[in-house]
């Protein structure tokens, strides 16, 4: 996941300073696990797969995303009630056996013990939702209308710095960039409740943390993105910015292999090395948007097929960030036809162009 949707809901009519290119810097941890309120947009994004440990076996996908957005027009205000930082959150559960997507959302201004994002480490709270990092473990708690998540995520691999040592370009202009790292192959456990039925679950997850001052390129209407945990321990990221006519404006990604008892080298994709070709499409009965739910994606690592495990994984976040987008659990299939991993596909700008 990259760029941001929250600014769609709050930046209209405000003076937005001209974007400047982010300087290369060495990311420092645990500090850079925390919030960066001086930059305009930021998000912490966890997706993954879950399996119930008790019979009958059930499979689920989930996503939990916290956004922070600086409100430029209020930064000079002295009132404690000024909305200088806004926090948003989305969460969703894909129930594969039930063939349904459940989702919920939250929004609040930072402060008054309602919403906060620590600058020291990942510690985000938004009413009764939270995401915390303590050493080598994350913990997430979400109470939605139809589901509850109480999950922990243990790190099994080192951080994966995206782009050039954590500075990731998102367009042809140098100002279109973010600081960006991932934590793939998180060992996941905890509890999931759906409409009163509780499951003990285990699985694998992927975390992205990204912060930026960037604006989307004026010709970009949205993006397509995948983050995939491979069964052998490898990790694949691929994305593209898309124009109105469906052409790629910018693309990128990375592949980190598995070597012996540890991780292998990371290859960062150069622009032009990644292509997305739609194979099958699905039309949403809600938004009437048409989404490719199966892709053929060429990367330097391999030619992959990405296939949604449930067509209807569209999320309506107009109650918080203002966007409708598709984000869902998908299989990763290699060029020989073998299913080699599973992760999340995200597609934005299909219901309407994103405007920041």
C-alpha positions, 0 to 999 in steps of 0.5 A: 500500500502506498500514498494515501486516501485520508487527505481526500476528505480533509484537504479541500479548500485549504492552502497546501504548501508546494511539495518538496523532494524528500531527502535520503536518510537512514531510518532509525528504529524503534523511532521510525516505527512511530509517527512523523507528524511533520509530514503530511500523510502516514499509514500503518497497514497490516494484512494477512491470512488466518486459519482457525485452529479448531474444527471445522477449519475456517480460512479468513483474510484480514486487514487493519489500517491506521492513517494519520493526516496533518491538516495544513490549515490548522497548524498555526492555531493555538486552541486545543480543539484545533484539528492539527492531526486527524486519525483514520482507521479501516478494518476488514475480514474476508470470510472465505467459507461464508463468501462475505467481506465484513468491514468497519471504519473510524475517524477522530482528531488527535487528542482528548484521549480519543486518538493518538499516535506516538512518535517513539514507536508504533502505538496508535489508538483510535477510540476502541481500536489500537495497534502497538509494537513492543520489541519484536511483536505487534498487537492489534485490537479492533471492535467492529460492528460485525467482527472483533480482532485481537491479534499478535504479530511476531517478527520472523525476518528483518525489516525490508526497506523499500526503494533506495534504503527506505526512500521509495519513488512513486512517480516521475517527479522526485517530489512523489516519494515516501519513506517506506518499509515492510515487515513480511512473514509476520507469524500471527495468532490470536482470536477472531470473532464474527457475529458472536462466533469466536475462533482461535486463529494462526496465520501469516501477515504483512505490515507496511509503514509509509510516510510522505509529503508527496502528492499524486502525479496529476495524471494518476487516477489510482494505483494497483498494488500487491504484497505477497508472502511466499510459502518458501519465506520470500516476499514480493511487492509490486505496484503501478500508478495508473492513468485515466486510460489504464496505462502505467504511469510509474511502476516498481516493487521488490523481491526478497528471496529466502537463502538457507536459514535466513533471508536472501538478497533484495532486488528493487525493481526499476521503472519499466520492469513491472507490468500489470495485465488484467485477465478477469474483471468483476463489477461491483453492485454497489459502486458499479466500478469494474475491477480486475480480480485476476492479473498477470503481473510480470516482475524481474522475479517471475511472471505471476498470476494474482487471483482474488479468492473472493470477487467482492472485496470492495470497501466503502470508506466514504464515512472516513477517508472518502474513497471506495476501493478494492482490497482483498485476499488473493493467491499468488501463482507462478509461471509454472502454474503452482500456487506459491503464496498468498497476500493482498491486492489493492486497487484504487481509483476505479470507482472515481479518480483519487484527488488529494 
